[in-house]
Each structure stands twice: as structure tokens, then as C-alpha cells.
Amino acid sequence: MKILILGATGAAGGSLLEIALGSALVTEVRTISRRKIAVDSRKQVGFQHGHLTDYSAVSDAFAGLDACFYCIGRATALVKAEAEYHTLAYDAPLAAAKALQARSPAAVFHYLSGQGASLDSDAMWAHTKAEAEADLLDHYRAVCWRPGAIDARNTTGWPFFYKLMIPAVRILAPARKFYVKGEDLARAMLQLASTRDRSRIIENVEIRQLADASRAAGPKAV
């Protein structure tokens, strides 16, 4: 597969980049980021771009793909206004999905949402992500991922108190509904992308099942 990762410097996106570079399922990993991403792999092709809602300057990054993963996110504690969060969680992924459809019509768009996303929720983040899910499913037949607590090695962009909570979060490891390692989320994403399945919402239990299946497949998967 040829894939594109948006948000490869973050926790989930960073895990996906790491696993994808070592995966036999992936032949090329493209990234779009504000700053250059330095990795020691010929698989990686980097594009530098800072505009989240207009990808016209880097449209070539979306050409000839099998899948695009939108992993850009920010904790609400670090967002100053609701409009800023709406741009990150709704406007930007819809713009990326549109760019993907224009250059790779058969490719599947994958959106990193979150456990608890719901149009009925009073929580701003949950309602916004659910709105994005609904429109991405309706217009682009996307796959929407709803992980629970993500235990990732790369914590770039996380608030300080989130990082302090990681050891405590690990007690949830046996709870397949609420906890997932960043690397297992990445394995699950690649496993499903390889099937070209679409129009799906994937909850945390299924994420871990997909990761288990990927691991069982051995080197051919990851």
C-alpha cells in the first residue's frame, strides 16, 4: 500500500508512522507536516505544509494512494477557542478527504476520532468529532476510529498532566473496551486498510481485535 499520514508528529500518528515504516503491507509512507520529519527509511516521502484546510499546494501528496490517515488532534485543554477545535477536528479532515477524493478516488480516508464521540453529547469535542464522522461517512465512505485511552511512546503535543497519567492508565490494559497501545492502534489501522474496507466506525474492542489479527499474521502484516 501507499499511504499518507497527517499528524505523524503526534502520539497516534507517530505510532502509525513507526509501524508503517516496518510493515510489509506498506511500500510508501507519505507525510504532511509543518516541520520536516527525519526518519531513516527510504519508504518515507515528506511534504511540508502548514495550512490545515487548503491542501492545494501539496495536492501531489494525495495522488496514487491506497489510504490516507487523519491523525491530527489536540487536547481540549490546549485549545483556546471552540472555533480552533472545530478547525482541527472538522474542517481540516473534511478538506483532506476532499483532496484525497480528487487525486485518489478509490483510496480510503481514515479519521482518528475518539471513544465517546456522539451527536447527543454535551461535550464540545465529542459533538464536533461526531459531526465530522457523520459527514465523512456520508460523503467519503470513510473509516472512523474511536480508540479509548491511547498509551503511546510519542507524547508530543500532550498536556503535561496527560503524560503523568500514562502509568496510571496502564492499569486499564486488560480492559479491551477502554485501553489500547499506540502501536496496536497503528497495527489495526494498517490491517483494516489492507482490506480496503470502508464506511465503518471502529470502536476500541475491534481495534484490539484487529491488532491481534495483525500480530497473528506475522511478518507479512507487520
N, C-alpha and C positions, 0 to 999 in steps of 0.2 A: 504493500500500500504506500501511496504518497499522502502524507498528512500535513496539516497546518495547525499549529498551536498558537492561540492568542492568550497571553498571560503566562508564558513559560518561565517568567522570573518569580512567580508566586509559589505558594505551597502546593496546590493541586497541579497546576500547570508545570511546575518544576519536577514533580514526581513523574508526570506523564512524559516529559522530555527525556528524563533519565531512563525510564523503562523502554520508551520507543527507540532510543538510540541503540539499545542492546537487543531489541526484538527482531526475530527472523521474519515477523509479519510485515515489518516496515522497511521500505527501501530508501525513503527520503523523508526527512523531518524539516519542514519549514517553520520558521518562527517570525512573528512580527512583534517588535518591542521598541520602546523609546531608546534604550541603550543597547549597544552591541552585546550579544550573548557569546561568550567564548567557551566553546566545548571542543574537545579533541576527538572529532569524528567527521568523516567525510560525508556522512548522511545528512548533516545539518546544513541548511541554507537559511541564512538570516536576512531579514529585511528590517530596516529601521524606519519607524513611522510613529508619530505622536498624536495623530488625530483619530479619536475613537469612533466617530460617526461618519467619517468620509475616508474610504479606502481606495479612492480612485488613483492616488499616486502610487499605490503598491498593488494594483489590480493583478499584476503578473503572479503575485504570491498565491492567488486563488485559482490559477489555471492548471488543469490537468491533475486535479486532486481526487482522492477517494473519500476523504473525510476532513472536516475542519472542527476543531475543538475550541470552544469559547470558555476559557478558564479564568477570565479577568474578574476579579472581585475585590471588595474591600469591606472590612468590618464596619458596621454602622457607627461604632464608637469613633471611627476615624473620618467619618463623612460629616461635613459641616452643614449641609442642607439636603432636604429631600430631593430637590431637583438634581443635585450632583449624583445621588444614589440612583435615581431614575435613569440618568445618562449611562451609568456603568452597567446596570442590571437589565435595562430595557432597550434604550435607544441604540447602544453600541452593538449588542448581539443581533438586533434586527438588521442593522446596517451591514454587519459581517455576513449574515445569512443571505442578504440580497446580493452582496458581492460574490459569494460562493455560487449562487444560482446562475449568475450572469456568466461566469467563467468555467464552472464545472457543474453543469446542470444535473448530472447523475450522482454527484457527491452527496454525502450525508452530513448534516450540520448537527453537532453535539453541543448542548448547552449545560454548563455546570450551574445547577440551581441549588436547592438545599432542602433538607428534611423540614417539613412543616410549611412549605410553600402552599398557599391557599388563597383563593379569591375571597373567601369568607373571613380571613384573618384580619385582626385589627393592627397587627404588626406591619409597619411600613415595608420592611424588607420582604416579608413573606407574601404580601399582596402584590408587590412590584414584580417579584420573581414569577409568581403565578400568572400575572398578566403577560409577561414575556413568554412563558411556557405556552400559554393558550395561543398566542399569535404565531409563535414559531411552529407549533404543531399544525395550526390551520393553514398557514401559507407556505411552509417549507418542509412539512412532514419530518420535523426534527426529532432527535432523541434528547430527552431532558433527564439529567442525572440529579438525584436527591440524596446525597450522602448525609450520614449523621455526623458525628464528631470525627474529623479527619486528623489522624496522627501522622504528620509529615515531618521529614527531616529539615526541609527548607521552610523556614517560618518568616521569610521576607514579607513585609507588609502587615504582619500580625501585630496587634497591640501588645504591649509588654505583659499585661496580665493574662492574655491568651497563652503566651509562651510558658508562664508559670503554672498554668493549669494542665499542661500536657501530661506530666507524670500522673496526676490525679485521674485524667481522662482514661488512662490505660487500664484502670480497673474495670472499664466497660468492655474490654476486649472480648470476653465471652458472649456479650450481648450483640448478636448479629444484626439486630434492628437499629442499634444506636452508634456503633463504632466501626471505623474502617481505617486501615493504614493507607497512607498516601500512595504507596507503591501498589497496593491491591486495587485501589480505585483506578489507577493507571492501567493495570492488567485487565481489569474489567472493561474499561473503555476500548482498549485495543481488541480484546476478544470479541466484543459486540460489533465493533467497526468492521472487523474482518468478514462478518456475515452480511454486511450492508443492510441490516435490519433498520427500520426507521419508524417514525410515528409512535414513539414509546416514551413512557415515563418509567424510569428505573429507580426503585427505592433501595434502601441500604441492604436489605436482606438479599435481594437479587444481585446487587453489586458484589457482595461477598461470594455468592454462588458462582458468578462469572469468573471472579478471581481464582476460585478453587479449580474451576474447569480449565482455566488458562495454565495454572500450575501443573495440573494433571497431564496436560498435553505435552509438557516438557519443552525442550529447546526449540521445537518448531513454532511454538507460540511466543515464548519469551526467552 
